[in-house]
Amino acid sequence: MIQTIKTNTKEFGIILIDSLYIMYKIAIARNPCKKCIVRPCCSEMCSKKEYYIRLMLGYDSMIFAKSVAYFSLSALIFSTISLVITMF
């Protein structure tokens, strides 16, 4: 019983850290095609563009994905600050 709780807690921690890392990557993501020299004649999708599209996580546009990531990160920061303030 206790072993299962420890395993579940460890898995939850790993999932939480991974999701925070993905939100951070979405927040700082830049469109790689803006500075691409061969953009007009590029017929294939490069690996940087594939990664950028995967960061959208199924959203219609990167703008919406970034706004969700910014909102989530700001809510996490605000709740951490308020927790620290209430402790003192």
C-alpha positions, 0 to 999 in steps of 0.5 A: 500500500505504502509502496504504491503511494510512493510510486504514484507520488513519484510519477505525479512529480515527474508528470508535473515537472514535464508539463511545466517544462513543456509550458516553458518551451511553449512560452519561449518558442519562436517561429523558425520560419521567420529567419529562414533564408530559404523560406519561399522555396522550402517545400519540405518541413524542416525538423525545427518547424515540426518541433514548433508545430508539435509544441502547439499541442493540438491547438489551432494556432501558436498564439492560443497555445502561448496564451494558455501557457502564459496564463498557467505559468502566471497562475502558478507564480501568483499562487506560489507568491501568495503561499509564501506571503501567507506563511509569514 
